[in-house]
Amino acid sequence: MPQANQRILWADDEIDMLRPHILYLRGKGYEVEAVANGEDAVKTAEQKPFDIVLLDEMMPGMGGLATLEAIKERHPNLPVILITKSEEENLMNLALGRQIADYLTKPVNPSQIHLAIKKVFESESLQRSQRTRDYVAEFNRVLSLRHGAMGWQDWAELFQRVVDWDLEFRQIQEESLRQSHQDQKVQLNREFAKFIEDNYADWVQLPFGQRPPLSVDVAPHWVVPHLESGRRVALVVIDCMRLDQWSILEPLLRPYFDIKTDLYLSILPTATPYSRNAIFAGLFPDQIAAKYPNWWLENAPKEESRNKYEKELIEKLLESRGISTAGHRYLKIFTAQESNNLRKRINTLGEATFLSMVFNFVDMLAHGRSESELLQELAPDEEALRGVLQSWFQHSALLEVLRVLSRQDTVVVVTTDHGLVQVKRSSEVLGNRDTSTSIRYKYGDNLGCNEREALHIKKPERYRLPGDGLIKNYIVAKENFYFVYPTNFHQYERHFRNSFQHGGISMEEMILPVATLYPRSR
């Protein structure tokens, strides 16, 4: 049965002949108001609220399509079912283009009308019920998986399903189901942190192919082979982009590219000075520090200055593979002015045979949000953060660049250096005044932490991190913890709780996309 007071507006110039249909719908519990022309339909829809409109396409005076347009202009979310004698494809296309809910061809019987109305009213709840059943089945499957020994590929596939459900929940208003999903992610991240703690130190000692793909493999494995084959290539690094965020950007690029998305694992700490330098160098941090000591700036006062030599690092990597860097062009976009300058020079990009570009919007948004109440209001949670990123991308210089590259027969590799996680729980840390200041990781010579809440790295060389010949420790937060000193504990706890941070161990920070875009224009 319909919900109480569901109201139908029916406009048809032969409305008197439809009285049996109207009586049938009223017998089913609907309130039906009938009018004989388009003008009255528009006027009536202005005067009273309706849940659905039945609209005859061929009416004298204001025709059905004109009436549809007028109603949609004033009530864009009001469902309309168009009823017509015509079966012309062009008419159907026009009607569908105006976002009708359904399309029926005369003659229609009462049960046809009722079924079309029922489909509109109940489709959302039916879809919601089906999604709920699907999620419960998926949840049970995940539980069974977790009872066995899970490897890297299992975790990658599992996290892809978690992301798929994150996006699916945009259509589900079932709060209890959303909360169950969030609780599930917390538990998964707890187990993922243990998986990383048990295996990471061994992986970083192994060659590619005997371990998960890591940050150091992005350029050698996904970029270099295309250059070696003679293709023009662009490497695009969107700083701080998560897999779920890439998943909403990818559809916007499908008109221009065929896309293959793989997953890789960020090195630790999941922070720009480590993971992004590793991408451009194809080397672990300890190797960069040993081989290029003047380019390893771990202690630089500003985080952005710790990646000053990305251009030089990737050129050294290419030269080691016998690839000329004469046609290389490197761009880093931090500010709106740099973005505007890129738009002006966009057509000159074709002069380069290899482009490497870094876009810092997501990272700046995450850091800026901690200091701005407006940004906190705009992006209070993960779903809202995805929306802000999607809006930026649709109007960004990056999208313009990618469109141009698709016309220039350029293979584009889009990736990120690390993700980010919304931190919820504080973890006390002890350190001296020389300890680094990051929220999700720290290094120094005298660190203390709760080792249930953080990975304590006492031998940096085991994790391919520079030890600097000192008694140097690193601590890396697990799950959704963030570090707070005992002094001014409550002040910092309030300031950072629910902020988006990176540097630690979570699926969101570590399991990352690397997408290869092949231009369709080729």
DALINSUL-V270803 format. One record per helix or strand. SS is the DSSP state (H for helix, E for strand). FROM is the first residue (numbers start at 1). TO is the last residue. If there is no record, write none. Layout:
# DALINSUL-V270803
{{SS;FROM;TO} {SS;FROM;TO}}
This chain:
# DALINSUL-V270803
{{E;7;11} {H;15;27} {E;31;35} {H;38;47} {E;52;56} {H;64;74} {E;79;84} {H;89;97} {E;102;105} {H;110;146} {H;152;171} {H;175;203} {E;214;214} {H;217;228} {E;233;238} {H;243;253} {E;257;265} {E;270;270} {H;272;281} {H;285;291} {H;293;295} {H;303;307} {H;310;320} {E;328;333} {H;336;344} {H;346;351} {E;354;359} {H;361;371} {H;373;378} {H;382;394} {H;397;407} {E;411;415} {E;421;422} {E;425;430} {E;441;444} {E;448;449} {E;454;457} {H;460;463} {E;473;478} {E;481;485} {H;489;496} {E;500;501} {E;503;503} {E;505;505} {H;507;510} {E;511;519}}
